[in-house]
């Protein structure tokens, strides 16, 4: 028992050290840059019937390509180049493709949400974080050249901060690699991860970037806890799960209750009054769902096993 406690304390101390080191590194890379906070409400009113504006839509190819070519020419020079000697180089095309999926508001501001998080993770996977400071400086310069106005500054800022966070998170994950076997370690790992997120992004932006994921993780854990609770009857478990589903979906989909009720009313009208054949009815139901919910929202509803 003492050995386990000692090991846990050692993990915590190392994790705290990583957070502290990240604070120092973050201070050096320019913590005075703020990410513009955007409340992403567009998807709840426009759905996916209208394609949202993305970074890729606003990207100025000529300006970015000219800068990339100049950087490549410079890197081919016979000078001592650490980026060439270590055999590692930036894959601009992959990064551009993924960052291009981040959405913009009509005013051209970057939307910070779970879609942006997925794009950032694909652009900077945990096994490919060997970019040198010089490489990241080049990338930031290219992003600013390719995106005019505030969007370029905002996108560059979120990319830079995510990259530094991802490196710290990888170190933390190595410490808590066996958390699936220990509930106490799981909670401690989450606490340390949350501290890293808030340190790199600030509390408000961290909640926008990771909030939906954290709610989903908690939903899955709570569902498992209900399923394995031996003090509950099957009926009590079913009731608890139904309430949990409703609470979860309400927390991640704007105006869920009123929109769900509007959908059910429209569904009743469709099924009671229509004379569709089976295939036509399926198509009509699909269109009805897309009228009331975005594709992302429908994915969330499906994952939560909520019946429409």
N, C-alpha and C positions, 0 to 999 in steps of 0.2 A: 504493500500500500504506500509506504514511504517512498519507494523507488518510483512509483507511478506519479506521485505528487511532485517529486523532484524533477522528473522528466517534463511534466506539464509546465512547471514553473520555468524551466530552462527554455521551453518553446516560447512561452510568453515573453521572457526577457529578450530573446532573439528577435521575436516579432516586433516588440517595442523599439528595438534598436533599428530595425528596418524602417519603421515609421519615422523615427527621428532622423535617420540618414536621408530619407526621402524629403523631409522638411528642409534639410540643408540644401539638397540638390535642387529642390523646387525653388528655393529662394534665389539660387544662382541663375536659373534659366529665365527668370523674369516673372515674378508673381504679381507684378503690378498690372498685367494685362487681364482685363475682365471679359468673360464670355457673356454676350447678350442673352438674357433669359427670355425665351419665347414660350408662351403657353400654347401648346399645340392643340387648338380646338377645331382646326379646319376639318379634320377627318370626320368629326361627329356631325358636321352639317353638309359637307360637300360629298361625303362618301368617296368611293373610288370610281364613280361614273365620269368624273373629270380628273384627268391625270394631274397630280400635284407637280409644282415646279421643283426641280432638283438642281443640285450643283452642276450636274452634267449639262443641263439646259443652259446654264449661264456661263459655262466654261468658254474662254476665249482661246481657241486652239493655237492660233498663230503666235500669240504672245508667249504662251507656255512652251510651245515647240521650239521657238527661237532660243528661249532660255535653256531648255534641255540640251539642244545642240551645242550651245556655247559651253555648257558644263562638260559635255562629253568630249569636246575638242580639248578642253583644258585637262581633263583626266588622262588623255592619251599622250600628254607631254611627258618627256623622259625624266621629269623631276621625281623626287622621292614622294610617292603617293601611298599612304597607308591603306586607302580604300582598294587599291589594286593589289598590294602585297598580301593582304589577308584573303584575297580571292572573293571578296563580298562586295556586291554592288546593289544599288537601289533598283527595284523593278517598278519603274514609273507607271507602266501601263496597268499593272494590277492595282496599285495604290489609287491611281486615277479612276479606274473603273469602280472601285468600291466607294471611295470618297464621293464619287459622282452621284451615288444613291441617296446621299443626305439631302433632306428637303429644305426648301426655302419658303419663306412667307411671300406674299405678294409685294411686300416692301423690300424684299431682297435680304432679309435677315435669316441666319441659319436656324433651323428648327432642331432643338436639342430634345431627343426622345429615344425610345427603344430602337427605332429604325436607324438612327444615327449610331447607336451603340453597336448594332450588328455590323454596320458598314465599317466602323473603326476596328472591330475585332477581326474582320476578314482582311482588312488592309494591313493590320499589324498582329498576326497570330503569335501566340506565346512562344512558338518554337523559332520565330524569325524576328528577333529583336536585337540584331547585331549592328544596327545602324550607328555609325559614329556620330559625334556632334556635328562634324562637317557635313555628313550626309543629310542629317535632319535640317541643318541650316539651308542646304540647297533645296530640299523639299519644301520647306516653308516659303522660300523665295519663289519657287515655281507656283505654289498655290496662290500666292498673292498676285503673281503676274497673270495667272489664268482666270482669276475671279476679280472683277472690278468692285471698288467701293467697300462698304462694311463687310460684305459676305466674305471677301478674301481674308480680311483681318480675323474675322470670327472663325472661319474654317481653319486657318493656320493655327490659331490659338487652341482650338479644341483638339486638333491633331497633335500638336506639341505636348499638350497636357496629358492626352490619352497615352501617348508613347511612354512618357515618364512614369505614369501610373502603371502601365502594363508591365514594365520592367520590375517595379517594386512588387506588384502582385504576383509575378512569377516566383520571386524569391520567397514570398510569404507562402505560396502554394507548396513549395518544396518542404517547408517546415511542417505544414499540416497535411502532408500527403496521405496520412492514415486516418483522417477525421471520420471517415464513414464507419469506423469501428468504435468511435467514442463520442457520445453525445456532448459531453463537456467540451471536448476539443472542437467540435463543430461550431458551438456557440462562440467559443473564443476566437476561432478562425474568422467567423462572420464579423465579430466586433472589430477585429484588427483590419479586416478588409474594408469595413465601413469607415473606419478612421482614415485609411489611406485615400478612399474616394473623396471624403470631405476635405482632406488636406489638399489634394491636387485640384479639385474642381470647385470647392466651396459647397456648403450644405445644400443650397437651393438647386444648383446645377446638377450636383450628384444625384439628388432625388429625381430630377427630370430624366437623367440619363439611365439610372439604374433602378428607379422606383418600381416600374412595372415588373421587372425581373425579380426583384426582392419580394414583391407581393405574390408572384407566381410560386416562388420557392417556398414561401410560408404556407400558401394554399396546399401545395403538395404534401408538406410535412404535417399540416393539421389534418389532412385527409387520411394520411397513414396512421396518425395517432388515434383518430376515431375508429378506423378499421380494426386496429389491434387492441382497442379498449375492451377488456373482458367484463367490465362492470355494466356495459350497455347491452340492451336487447337489440335484436335485428331491427325492430321498428324504431327504436331510439337512435340507432346508428343512421338509418335512412333519413330521419328527420334532421339530425345534426348535419349530415352531408348536404342535404337540400339547402339548409340555412347557410352553410359555409359557401356553397356555390353562389348563392344569390349575393352574399356579402362581398365575395371576391369579384364577381363580374361587375357589381355596382361600383367597386373601387377602381376599376380599370377602364370602364366604358362610360363616357359622359352621358348623363341623363338616362341611364339604363332602364329604370322602371317605366318611365313615361314612353320611351321609344319602344320598349318591349311590348307594352300594352297596345300601342298604336299598330305595331306589327301583327299582334294577335287578332286585333279587330279586323284588319285588312285581310288576314288569312282566313278568318271565319267567313267574310263576305265572298272571298274567292272560292272557297271550297263548297259553300252552300248554294251559290248562285251560278257558278260556271258549269258549262257542259263540255269541258275539255276532255280529250282522250288522255290516256295515261302519260304518254310522252309529252304532250302539250302541257299537261298539268305540272309535270316536273320542271319544264322550262319556265312556266309562269311562277312557280314557287321560288325558283332560283332568282328570277328577276325581282320578285317581291323582296327577297332577303337583301339583295343589293340596293334596293331602293331605301331600305331602312338602316342598313349597316355597311360599313366599309369592309373590304376584304380582310384587313388586319383584325377588325373586330370580330368577323365571322370565324377567323382562326382561333381567336381567344375563346369565343363561345364554345367552339368544338372541343378545344383542349380541356375546357372546364367540364365537358360532358353535360352541357346545358341543352335541353331539347327546345328547339324553336317551334 
